Amino acid sequence: MLLQAGRILSSLTVDPHGKPLTGAVRVPGDKSISHRAVLMAGLAHGTSRITGLSSGLDVAATRRALEAFGVPVQQAGSPGAWDVTGGARREAETVIDVGNSGTSIRLLSGWSASLDALTVLVGDESIAKRPMGRVVEPLSAMGAKLDARCHATLPPLVVRGGDLHGIDYTVPVPSAQVKGAVLLAGLSAEGETTVREAQPTRAHTEEMLPLWGGDVTVGPGRVTVRPSRLHACGFHVPGDPSQAAFWVVAACVTPGSDVTVEKVYLGPGRAGFVDVLRRMGAHVDIVDYDPDSAVGDLHARYGPLQATTVEGDEVPSLIDEIPVLAVAAAVASGTTTFADAAELRHKESDRVTSTVGALRSVGFQADGMPDGLVVHGSAGRPARGGTVDSAGDHRVAMSMAVAGMAALEPVTIQGWECVRTSYPTFEEDMARCRAR
């Protein structure tokens, strides 16, 4: 354990051992889908059975929020199975603490905007720095009253809900969370609510709402929702592609590795990292793909990688995977550029700074840019080893664990406890893959 700034922080040391990764992995249920499934079930009349729900702390924060609003949420026996009985909400008697979950605070702002009540949403030190003006603007235009620190831009976020009216809104920054918040509010608004996007983002909200009875129309660059009475349904959350990316990259950079990640969601806006790795020459195949559910397996094997450029419209589909793609770029031949990704600076950490710092800590070369980073590949030379500050960011932490699996010397990751927000069983899955 490490003591930093008066707090006890856990650390993880990854000893390379020279072992390849082999076998099959099942990653947790998709985090983005899990949040939305719980929130939609909380609005629906009746009891929805959700299976495969993410076990991370972020989704647990959304579950607890619903309970604070008087929505019963109960475990249904098997791991990942939950019953949510919606249709009746009341004013929360306490402040809602979302922990480290930016998805929770933004989606809950829209979810609560139609409730004739006062809702106060807070979080940890990281959440206190996350931009909230992007949800305050459209929800205020719909008739809700919102306020926050720093001229309504930073949490805590206060929502006074009530009668809403539909709007036609163009999202200024690509954000599936903002889109989701506005669409959830639009379910109870008078008239149509349309969200327009210049760049496509994750389509989970508009894909899932019709399953609960939402009246949704999707067109080129826009989504429209009309007032809807949602009804309960059964729903299964598929595997999280963002978590799968860690194992795919780990297999690609660790000599002798051959890994299959099973039952992963590979629908629109979620498999962009696979395209990037293939451009880099990686051996990654999608197998047993079911087009109806957009679920398939990812089979990845070790091989040499070449540099590429990641920019433009593809960035929103892989913004969360950039830290681990940077690890792949670090062992590739040539220089890889990640551009048009300024949103990285507004995640659990400033991921430009934290990713560049982490790569340098283990002997790689990387530089930050205002809207991304440049990684100078080592042409196959693995990480040197060393001690890394995760900056409290789960994706940076797990990315450096990936680097550590192929390193020359052990890699110690400080602040490893942050991984519990999204992937609590990462260490067990790593031990299993390396023990075969």
C-alpha positions as CSV (number, residue, x, y, z in Angstrom):
1,M,0.0,0.0,0.0
2,L,1.1,3.6,-0.7
3,L,0.4,6.8,1.3
4,Q,-0.2,9.8,-0.9
5,A,-1.7,13.2,0.2
6,G,-3.0,11.6,3.4
7,R,-4.9,8.9,1.6
8,I,-4.1,5.2,1.5
9,L,-3.7,4.1,-2.1
10,S,-3.4,0.5,-3.3
11,S,-0.9,-0.4,-5.9
12,L,-0.5,-3.3,-8.3
13,T,2.9,-4.7,-9.5
14,V,2.8,-6.6,-12.8
15,D,5.7,-8.9,-13.1
16,P,6.2,-9.9,-16.8
17,H,7.5,-13.4,-16.1
18,G,8.0,-13.8,-19.9
19,K,4.6,-15.5,-20.1
20,P,2.2,-15.2,-23.0
21,L,-1.5,-14.7,-22.6
22,T,-3.7,-17.5,-23.7
23,G,-7.3,-18.7,-23.5
24,A,-10.7,-17.0,-23.3
25,V,-11.8,-14.0,-21.3
26,R,-15.3,-12.8,-20.3
27,V,-15.3,-9.1,-19.6
28,P,-17.9,-7.4,-17.4
29,G,-21.2,-6.1,-18.9
30,D,-20.9,-3.0,-20.9
31,K,-20.7,0.0,-18.6
32,S,-22.5,2.5,-20.9
33,I,-25.3,0.1,-21.6
34,S,-25.6,-0.9,-17.9
35,H,-26.2,2.7,-16.8
36,R,-28.9,3.2,-19.4
37,A,-30.6,-0.1,-18.7
38,V,-31.0,0.7,-15.0
39,L,-32.3,4.3,-15.8
40,M,-34.8,3.1,-18.4
41,A,-36.0,0.4,-16.1
42,G,-36.5,3.0,-13.4
43,L,-38.8,5.0,-15.6
44,A,-40.7,2.0,-16.9
45,H,-43.9,0.6,-15.3
46,G,-43.4,-2.8,-13.8
47,T,-40.4,-4.9,-13.0
48,S,-37.5,-5.2,-15.5
49,R,-35.0,-8.1,-15.1
50,I,-31.6,-7.0,-16.2
51,T,-28.8,-9.6,-16.5
52,G,-25.1,-9.2,-17.2
53,L,-25.1,-5.8,-15.4
54,S,-21.6,-4.3,-14.9
55,S,-20.3,-5.0,-11.4
56,G,-18.2,-1.8,-11.3
57,L,-18.6,1.0,-8.8
58,D,-19.8,3.5,-11.5
59,V,-22.9,1.5,-12.3
60,A,-23.4,0.8,-8.6
61,A,-23.6,4.5,-8.1
62,T,-26.5,4.7,-10.6
63,R,-28.3,1.8,-8.9
64,R,-28.0,3.6,-5.5
65,A,-29.3,6.8,-7.0
66,L,-32.5,5.1,-8.2
67,E,-33.0,3.7,-4.7
68,A,-32.6,7.2,-3.3
69,F,-35.5,8.2,-5.6
70,G,-37.7,5.4,-4.2
71,V,-37.1,3.0,-7.1
72,P,-36.7,-0.6,-5.8
73,V,-33.5,-2.2,-7.1
74,Q,-32.8,-5.8,-6.0
75,Q,-30.3,-8.4,-6.8
76,A,-32.1,-11.3,-8.5
77,G,-30.0,-14.3,-7.4
78,S,-27.2,-14.8,-9.9
79,P,-24.3,-12.4,-10.3
80,G,-25.2,-9.5,-12.6
81,A,-28.9,-10.1,-12.4
82,W,-31.0,-7.3,-11.0
83,D,-34.8,-6.5,-10.7
84,V,-35.7,-2.8,-11.1
85,T,-39.3,-1.9,-10.4
86,G,-40.0,1.5,-12.0
87,G,-43.0,3.7,-12.7
88,A,-43.0,5.7,-9.4
89,R,-40.4,8.2,-8.4
90,R,-40.2,10.6,-5.5
91,E,-37.9,13.4,-4.4
92,A,-34.6,12.1,-3.0
93,E,-34.3,12.8,0.7
94,T,-30.5,13.1,0.4
95,V,-27.8,14.4,-1.9
96,I,-27.1,11.9,-4.7
97,D,-23.4,10.9,-4.7
98,V,-22.3,9.5,-8.0
99,G,-18.7,8.8,-6.9
100,N,-16.4,8.8,-9.9
101,S,-19.1,8.3,-12.5
102,G,-19.4,11.1,-15.1
103,T,-22.0,9.0,-17.0
104,S,-24.1,8.8,-13.8
105,I,-24.2,12.5,-13.1
106,R,-25.0,13.5,-16.7
107,L,-27.6,10.9,-17.4
108,L,-29.2,11.4,-14.0
109,S,-29.5,15.1,-14.8
110,G,-31.8,14.3,-17.7
111,W,-33.5,11.4,-15.9
112,S,-34.5,13.7,-13.0
113,A,-35.3,16.8,-15.1
114,S,-39.0,15.8,-15.5
115,L,-39.5,15.1,-11.8
116,D,-41.2,17.9,-9.9
117,A,-38.5,17.9,-7.2
118,L,-35.1,19.2,-6.3
119,T,-32.2,16.9,-7.0
120,V,-28.6,17.6,-5.9
121,L,-25.9,15.6,-7.7
122,V,-22.3,15.4,-6.3
123,G,-19.3,13.2,-6.8
124,D,-15.6,12.8,-5.9
125,E,-12.7,15.2,-6.7
126,S,-12.6,14.1,-10.3
127,I,-16.3,14.7,-10.8
128,A,-15.9,18.1,-9.4
129,K,-13.8,19.0,-12.4
130,R,-16.0,17.5,-15.1
131,P,-17.8,20.0,-17.4
132,M,-21.6,20.2,-16.7
133,G,-22.5,23.2,-18.9
134,R,-23.0,20.8,-21.7
135,V,-26.1,19.3,-19.9
136,V,-27.2,22.5,-18.1
137,E,-27.7,24.4,-21.5
138,P,-30.1,21.9,-23.2
139,L,-32.0,20.9,-20.1
140,S,-32.6,24.5,-19.1
141,A,-33.9,25.2,-22.6
142,M,-36.4,22.4,-22.0
143,G,-37.8,24.2,-19.0
144,A,-35.8,22.6,-16.1
145,K,-33.9,24.9,-13.7
146,L,-30.3,23.9,-13.2
147,D,-27.4,25.4,-11.4
148,A,-23.8,24.5,-10.6
149,R,-20.5,26.0,-9.5
150,C,-18.4,28.3,-11.6
151,H,-21.3,29.9,-13.5
152,A,-23.2,26.6,-13.9
153,T,-20.3,24.7,-15.4
154,L,-19.0,22.4,-12.6
155,P,-20.5,20.1,-10.0
156,P,-22.3,19.9,-7.6
157,L,-25.2,20.0,-10.0
158,V,-28.7,21.1,-8.8
159,V,-31.7,20.2,-10.9
160,R,-35.2,21.5,-10.2
161,G,-37.4,19.5,-12.5
162,G,-41.0,20.0,-13.7
163,D,-42.9,20.6,-16.9
164,L,-40.7,20.2,-19.9
165,H,-41.1,21.0,-23.5
166,G,-39.3,19.5,-26.5
167,I,-36.4,21.2,-28.2
168,D,-34.4,20.8,-31.4
169,Y,-30.8,20.8,-30.1
170,T,-27.4,20.4,-31.8
171,V,-24.8,19.0,-29.5
172,P,-21.7,21.3,-29.7
173,V,-19.3,18.6,-28.4
174,P,-19.6,14.9,-29.4
175,S,-21.1,13.3,-26.3
176,A,-23.3,10.3,-26.0
177,Q,-23.9,11.3,-22.4
178,V,-25.4,14.7,-23.3
179,K,-27.5,13.1,-26.0
180,G,-28.7,10.5,-23.6
181,A,-29.6,13.1,-20.9
182,V,-31.7,15.1,-23.4
183,L,-33.4,12.1,-24.8
184,L,-34.3,10.8,-21.3
185,A,-35.8,14.2,-20.4
186,G,-37.6,14.2,-23.7
187,L,-39.6,11.1,-22.8
188,S,-41.7,13.3,-20.5
189,A,-41.6,16.6,-22.4
190,E,-44.4,18.2,-24.4
191,G,-43.9,17.7,-28.1
192,E,-40.9,16.2,-29.9
193,T,-37.3,16.4,-28.7
194,T,-34.6,16.2,-31.4
195,V,-30.9,15.9,-30.8
196,R,-28.5,16.5,-33.7
197,E,-24.9,15.4,-34.0
198,A,-22.2,16.6,-36.4
199,Q,-20.2,13.5,-35.4
200,P,-21.9,10.2,-34.5
201,T,-21.5,9.0,-30.9
202,R,-22.5,5.8,-29.1
203,A,-26.1,5.0,-30.1
204,H,-27.1,3.1,-26.9
205,T,-29.9,5.4,-25.8
206,E,-31.7,5.4,-29.1
207,E,-31.1,1.7,-29.6
208,M,-32.4,0.7,-26.2
209,L,-35.4,3.0,-25.6
210,P,-37.7,1.2,-28.1
211,L,-37.2,-2.0,-26.1
212,W,-38.9,-0.3,-23.2
213,G,-41.5,1.2,-25.4
214,G,-39.9,4.6,-26.2
215,D,-41.2,6.4,-29.3
216,V,-37.9,7.1,-31.1
217,T,-37.0,8.0,-34.7
218,V,-33.4,7.9,-35.9
219,G,-32.3,9.7,-39.0
220,P,-29.0,10.8,-40.5
221,G,-27.2,12.8,-37.8
222,R,-30.3,13.1,-35.6
223,V,-32.5,11.3,-33.0
224,T,-36.0,12.3,-32.1
225,V,-38.0,11.1,-29.1
226,R,-41.7,11.8,-28.3
227,P,-43.5,11.5,-25.0
228,S,-43.6,7.9,-24.1
229,R,-44.9,5.6,-21.3
230,L,-42.2,3.0,-20.8
231,H,-43.0,-0.6,-19.9
232,A,-40.9,-3.2,-18.2
233,C,-38.9,-5.7,-20.2
234,G,-36.1,-8.2,-19.8
235,F,-32.7,-7.1,-20.9
236,H,-29.2,-8.7,-21.1
237,V,-26.1,-6.5,-21.0
238,P,-23.4,-7.8,-23.4
239,G,-19.7,-7.7,-22.7
240,D,-18.0,-4.3,-22.6
241,P,-15.8,-3.6,-25.7
242,S,-13.8,-0.9,-23.9
243,Q,-12.8,-3.6,-21.4
244,A,-12.2,-6.1,-24.1
245,A,-9.7,-3.6,-25.7
246,F,-7.3,-4.2,-22.9
247,W,-7.0,-7.9,-23.6
248,V,-6.9,-7.5,-27.3
249,V,-4.0,-5.0,-27.1
250,A,-2.3,-7.2,-24.4
251,A,-2.4,-10.2,-26.8
252,C,-1.1,-8.0,-29.7
253,V,1.9,-6.8,-27.7
254,T,2.9,-9.8,-25.6
255,P,5.0,-12.3,-27.5
256,G,3.3,-15.7,-28.1
257,S,-0.1,-14.6,-26.9
258,D,-3.4,-15.9,-28.4
259,V,-6.6,-14.6,-26.6
260,T,-10.3,-14.7,-27.3
261,V,-12.6,-12.2,-25.6
262,E,-16.1,-13.7,-25.6
263,K,-19.6,-12.2,-26.1
264,V,-18.6,-8.6,-26.7
265,Y,-20.9,-5.8,-27.9
266,L,-19.6,-4.7,-31.3
267,G,-22.4,-2.4,-32.5
268,P,-22.2,1.1,-34.0
269,G,-19.7,3.4,-32.4
270,R,-18.0,0.7,-30.2
271,A,-15.6,-1.3,-32.4
272,G,-13.5,1.5,-33.7
273,F,-10.4,0.4,-31.8
274,V,-10.5,-2.9,-33.8
275,D,-10.2,-0.9,-37.1
276,V,-7.3,1.0,-35.7
277,L,-5.4,-2.1,-34.6
278,R,-6.0,-3.7,-37.9
279,R,-4.5,-0.7,-39.7
280,M,-1.5,-1.2,-37.5
281,G,-1.2,-4.7,-38.8
282,A,-2.6,-6.5,-35.7
283,H,-4.0,-10.0,-35.9
284,V,-7.5,-9.3,-34.6
285,D,-10.6,-11.1,-35.9
286,I,-14.3,-10.9,-35.1
287,V,-15.8,-14.4,-34.9
288,D,-19.2,-15.9,-34.1
289,Y,-20.8,-12.5,-34.7
290,D,-24.6,-12.3,-34.3
291,P,-25.9,-9.3,-36.4
292,D,-29.2,-9.2,-34.4
293,S,-27.6,-8.6,-31.1
294,A,-24.3,-7.1,-32.5
295,V,-22.4,-9.5,-30.2
296,G,-19.4,-11.5,-31.1
297,D,-16.0,-12.8,-30.0
298,L,-12.7,-11.0,-30.5
299,H,-9.7,-13.2,-31.3
300,A,-6.3,-11.5,-31.0
301,R,-2.7,-12.8,-31.5
302,Y,0.7,-11.3,-31.1
303,G,2.5,-9.8,-34.1
304,P,4.5,-6.7,-35.2
305,L,2.7,-3.4,-35.4
306,Q,3.1,-0.3,-37.5
307,A,2.2,3.3,-36.7
308,T,-1.0,5.0,-37.8
309,T,-3.0,8.2,-37.4
310,V,-6.2,8.4,-35.4
311,E,-8.3,11.5,-36.0
312,G,-11.6,13.0,-37.2
313,D,-14.9,11.2,-37.1
314,E,-13.5,7.9,-35.9
315,V,-12.3,9.5,-32.5
316,P,-15.7,9.5,-30.7
317,S,-16.1,5.8,-31.3
318,L,-12.8,5.0,-29.5
319,I,-12.1,7.9,-27.2
320,D,-12.1,5.6,-24.1
321,E,-9.7,3.2,-25.8
322,I,-7.0,5.7,-26.7
323,P,-4.9,5.0,-23.5
324,V,-4.5,1.4,-24.3
325,L,-4.1,2.0,-28.1
326,A,-1.2,4.3,-27.0
327,V,0.4,1.2,-25.5
328,A,0.1,-0.6,-28.8
329,A,1.5,2.5,-30.5
330,A,4.4,2.6,-28.1
331,V,5.7,-0.8,-29.3
332,A,4.9,-0.2,-33.0
333,S,7.3,0.9,-35.7
334,G,7.0,4.6,-36.5
335,T,5.1,7.5,-34.9
336,T,1.4,7.4,-34.1
337,T,-0.7,10.5,-33.7
338,F,-4.0,10.7,-31.8
339,A,-5.6,14.0,-32.8
340,D,-9.1,15.7,-32.6
341,A,-9.4,14.1,-29.1
342,A,-9.5,17.2,-26.8
343,E,-12.2,15.4,-24.9
344,L,-9.5,13.2,-23.3
345,R,-8.7,16.2,-21.1
346,H,-12.1,16.0,-19.4
347,K,-12.2,12.4,-18.3
348,E,-11.5,10.8,-14.9
349,S,-8.1,12.5,-15.4
350,D,-6.6,14.7,-18.0
351,R,-5.9,11.6,-20.1
352,V,-3.5,13.4,-22.4
353,T,-1.2,14.3,-19.4
354,S,-1.7,11.1,-17.5
355,T,-1.2,8.8,-20.5
356,V,1.9,10.6,-21.7
357,G,3.3,10.6,-18.1
358,A,2.5,6.9,-17.7
359,L,4.2,5.9,-21.0
360,R,7.3,7.9,-20.1
361,S,7.5,6.3,-16.7
362,V,8.0,2.9,-18.2
363,G,10.5,4.0,-20.8
364,F,8.4,4.9,-23.8
365,Q,8.5,8.2,-25.7
366,A,5.3,10.3,-26.0
367,D,4.3,14.0,-26.2
368,G,1.1,15.7,-25.5
369,M,-0.8,18.0,-27.8
370,P,-3.8,20.4,-27.0
371,D,-6.1,17.9,-28.7
372,G,-4.3,14.5,-28.2
373,L,-0.9,12.9,-28.1
374,V,1.9,11.7,-30.2
375,V,3.5,8.3,-29.4
376,H,7.0,7.5,-30.8
377,G,7.1,3.8,-31.4
378,S,9.9,1.6,-30.2
379,A,9.8,-0.8,-33.1
380,G,9.0,-3.8,-31.0
381,R,11.0,-3.0,-27.8
382,P,8.7,-3.5,-24.8
383,A,8.3,-1.3,-21.8
384,R,11.4,-1.0,-19.6
385,G,9.5,-1.3,-16.3
386,G,9.0,1.2,-13.5
387,T,6.5,2.9,-11.3
388,V,3.4,4.6,-12.8
389,D,1.0,7.1,-11.3
390,S,-2.5,6.1,-12.6
391,A,-3.8,9.6,-11.7
392,G,-6.8,7.8,-10.2
393,D,-7.9,6.9,-13.8
394,H,-9.0,3.3,-14.3
395,R,-8.3,3.3,-18.0
396,V,-4.7,4.6,-17.5
397,A,-4.2,2.0,-14.7
398,M,-5.3,-0.9,-16.8
399,S,-3.4,0.3,-19.9
400,M,-0.2,0.3,-17.9
401,A,-1.0,-3.2,-16.6
402,V,-1.1,-4.2,-20.3
403,A,2.3,-2.6,-20.9
404,G,3.6,-4.4,-17.8
405,M,2.6,-7.9,-19.1
406,A,5.2,-7.6,-21.8
407,A,7.7,-5.4,-20.0
408,L,11.4,-6.2,-19.4
409,E,11.1,-5.5,-15.6
410,P,8.1,-5.2,-13.3
411,V,5.6,-2.3,-13.6
412,T,4.1,-0.9,-10.4
413,I,0.8,1.0,-10.9
414,Q,0.0,3.4,-8.0
415,G,-3.7,4.1,-7.2
416,W,-4.8,0.7,-8.6
417,E,-8.1,0.8,-6.5
418,C,-9.6,3.1,-9.2
419,V,-10.0,0.0,-11.4
420,R,-12.9,-1.0,-9.2
421,T,-15.0,1.7,-10.9
422,S,-15.3,-0.4,-14.0
423,Y,-13.5,-3.8,-13.9
424,P,-13.2,-5.2,-10.4
425,T,-12.1,-8.6,-11.6
426,F,-9.3,-7.5,-13.9
427,E,-6.5,-9.0,-11.7
428,E,-8.2,-12.4,-11.6
429,D,-8.7,-12.4,-15.4
430,M,-5.1,-11.5,-15.9
431,A,-3.9,-14.2,-13.5
432,R,-6.0,-16.8,-15.4
433,C,-4.8,-15.8,-18.8
434,R,-1.1,-15.9,-17.7
435,A,-1.4,-19.2,-15.8
436,R,-2.4,-21.3,-18.7
